[in-house]
């Protein structure tokens, strides 16, 4: 694509990244808000006790990396559109390659974040089932002690 297309075609392609990167940025922010909104005291304790030592920061850092990548793609894409014609052709070709690579990494990173959100839901579900089991056993214990 770098050698077979002219500057205008590459600029059009980078322009097409912008709405997609913007939408991905919105999706990641929404996922981050969802995940943070679902934190409970028990779940925060579970994250802190997972043994990695990272806790909540370790859980949320992939979201921040994805946000940084997507903002970089947006800024790089706007900059490329504004200045690519002023840059020597070798530099412009490298810029296009870097911008395309960052866009692809940012897009694929959303898949990794989706996995993280799913795993968050699975962990919360298991924790809820364990809490229900604890409540059931306490209720059964109260019934037994009340019957004695």
N, C-alpha and C positions, 0 to 999 in steps of 0.2 A: 504494500500500500504506500509505503514511503517513497519508493522509487517509481512506481507506476501511476501515481496520481499527482496532479498539480496542486499548487498551494490552495487554490479555491476549493478543490474537492476535500482536501484535508481540513481546511477551516470549516467547511460545512459539516463534516463528520464530528469535529470537536464541538461545534455548536449544538449538535444533536445530543451530546453528553449532558449539557447543562440542565435541561428539564428532568432528565432521568436522575442525575446526581442530586438535584433539588428534592425530587420525590423520595429518593432513598434517604436523604438527610431527614426529611419529615418522618419517615417510617421509623428510623432509628431513634429519633427523639420521642416518638410515641411509645415505642417499645421500652425505652429507658423510663419514661414516666409510668408506664404500666408496671414494670418490675419494681420500681421504687415504691409505688403506691400499694403494692401487695405485700411489702415487708411487714411482718409482725415482730413483736419482741422475741417470740420463740424462734422465728426463722433467722433473725439477726444473730441470736445466740448460736444457732446451728452453724451459720456461716463463720462465726468467729471460732468455733470449736472444730472446724473441719480438718485441722492438722496442718494446713498449708501456711498458716500465719498471715495470710493476706486478708482474710475476712471479707467484709463488704467491698473494700477497695479492690481486692482481687477479682471479685465477681463483676464489679461495674467497669473495670478498666477496659475490657474489650469494646464496650459501648463508646467510651471516650476515644479510643483509637479509631473506631469506625467513623465517628463524627469528625475527627481530625482529618482523616483521609478524604471524606466527602467534601469538607470545606476546602481542602487543598485542590481537589478536582474542580470545584466551582471557581475558585480564584484563578487557578491555572488556565481553565477554559476561557474565562473572560479575558485574561491577560493575553492568551494566545490569539484570540480573535482580534484584539486591539493592536497587537504589536508584531504578529508573525510576518507580515509583509515587510517590516523594517529590519528583520534579523537576517543575517546571511543564510543561504539555503542549507548549509550543513547544520548550523545551529537550529534552524527551524525544523529540520527533519528530526533532530534529537529531541527537541521540545515536543514535537508531535508524538514521538515514540514514548517519551516519559508520561505525557498526559494520557495517552491511550492505556498504557500499563497501569497507571494509578486509577483510571476509571474502572478497568477490569478488576483490579484488586478490591476496590471499594464496593463494586457490585457483588462480587463473590463473598466479601466479608459479611454481607447481610445474611447469607446462608448460615454462616457460623454463628451469627447473633441469633438467628431463628432457633438454632439448636440450643443455644444457651437459654433462651426464653422457655423452650419446651422442657429442658432439664429443670429449670426453676419451677415450672408447673408440676412436674413429676415429684420433685422433692417436697413441695408444699402439699401435694396430695398424700404422699406417704406420711408426712408429719401429721396431717389432719386425721388420717386413719389411725395412727398411733395414739393420738389424743382421744379419739372416740373410743378406742380399745381401753385406754386408761380410765375414761369416764365409766364405761360399762363395768370394768372390774371393780371400781370403787363403789358403784351402785350395787353390784352383787354382794360386795363385802358388807355394805350397810344393811342390806336385806338380811344377810346371814346373821349379823350381830343383833339386828332388831328382832329376829325370830328366836334367838337364844334366850 
